[in-house]
Amino acid sequence: MKKAPPVTRREILGGFATFPLIALVSSPPLIAACGGRPPETPLAHLYGKEWVHGAYSLYSTKYAGVQTSADRSCHDVYRVLAQKGITALDALQSRDVPFYVRVDETAHAFKIERSVPERLTFTADMTEADRKSAEIGWKKARDHIHHDYEEVRRLDLALTQLLMQVQRIRNAIEEGRVEQYRIVEQLVSLRKDPNTLPYPLPYQVTPKDYEEILLLLLERLEDDRMRLGLLEADVIAVGMTVRSTDAGSATLAASIRKVLLAVVEDGAPSPRPPTFPADENEKAKFLAAARVLSAKIETSPELNAWRAAEREKKLAPLGMFLQGLDLMTGLPTSAVYRTVLDIWRGDRDYLTYLKIVASLVPHGGAVARTVVDAIDYTMKARAVASAVVAAVKTVQSRSTDALVAEAKAQVAGQIAGQAKGVVLNTASRFALERADKQLSFFKDKLEVTKVTEALSQTNLVTQLLPGL
């Protein structure tokens, strides 16, 4: 028997024209919608239950694949951060050379921006102590420039991989919502007239079977979108914590370990098998949930907005339609994606971004608890931050080494006297001067040690580094 040609999951949903996850392609349904021959029945070599099960499996495999692939790629990045990245960021902070971690303007890559001056420069208003301090700092940065370059390159590659996965996950989430709109539209049409089918159904497949497929796929899409959302939230939290180590905050680099440990504790949300429900009770549960979801989507303002946008597309000339595609669909118009970019490259107080992350992370998991605790600890840290900065200013006339030693002692005294449950980064002048901008992820030094030991037992540290 001749093998049937592969079909797209779009064909199962009745021949609607749509946009795949990355690029726009013309599909047979789109040609049919423009006046060509009507769409043929997908999987026409099957009939009865085999067609029903095959149609469901063909469609549901796609999003499971997105989740599995994205989780694997993100896990590789987490291993790089756990084994090399945290130490590298800690070292960059110790050089006392400002650096910034952010997504570039094109949103194509993460970049660590760092400028080490070629020449040591003195100014006329510098004291002898200032000159000595500048000389020590410049020499420290120059001594490690080649090593730091390699570490920055590794971090750039790893963080860019996180950016790519967020783009892919967010595309899938939003495409899934659009496909839910299309399914609901078909369900509405079938409710009005059960015979308004998009193509002839195979032998022993009834309109009721087709309606059940649509309902089951509607519920599955919601489940897939929720699972992808969990994965996306983890990536956003990790990316924000990495960013918080830069000159905008100088947060303790070990904070990344706590977020990574929380990601491991929550575990990856495994996708459901892409097979038709075998148990009748399970099937009935999914169908009931789908009918509630369908009614909710049908009455939503978002569906009406989508319908209006679809009407505009159909009325527009083809050329204008293609030119305006980027303005109507995809990542540029995604509110969540724009928020992520703001978190990863904006210039506001990083505590503000941490609060936004808390609103994006689903409640109840270890990552959510970690972020909420960090907000609480940071608020306590801000209460003593002014004292920390004052301690730094009182020793500005000393050398860098003396500044760090004396300021750390004063900081320890201020924290002990004014607040408990606060851990600040006091390891370098870079960090001390930014005490009032830091985020605090730990309640005490003992927790720092416990988290480090716990993470070292996970596969993020025990597995070999991946080749990104």
Secondary structure, DSSP 8 states (H G I E B T S, - for coil): --------HHHHTTS-----SSS----HHHHHHTTS-----TTTT--HHHHHHHHHHHHHHHHHHHHHHHHHHHHHHHHHIIIIIHHHHHHHHHTT--EEEEE-TTSS-EEEEE---SS----TT--HHHHHHHHHHHHHHHHTHHHHHHHHHHHHHHHHHHHHHHHHHHHHHHHHHHHHHHHHHHHHHHHH-TT--SS---TT--HHHHHHHHHHHHHHHHHHHHHHHHHHHHHHHHHHHHHTTSTTT---TTHHHHHHHHHHHH-------SS---SHHHHHHHHHHHHHHHHHHHT-HHHHHHHHHHHHHHHS-HHHHHHTHHHHSSGGG-HHHHHHHHHHH--S-HHHHHHHHHHHS-TTSHHHHHHHHHHHHHHHHHHHHHHHHHHHHTTTTS-HHHHHHHHHHHHHHHHHHH-SS-----SSHHHHTTGGG-----SSHHHHHHHHHHHHTSHHHHS-----
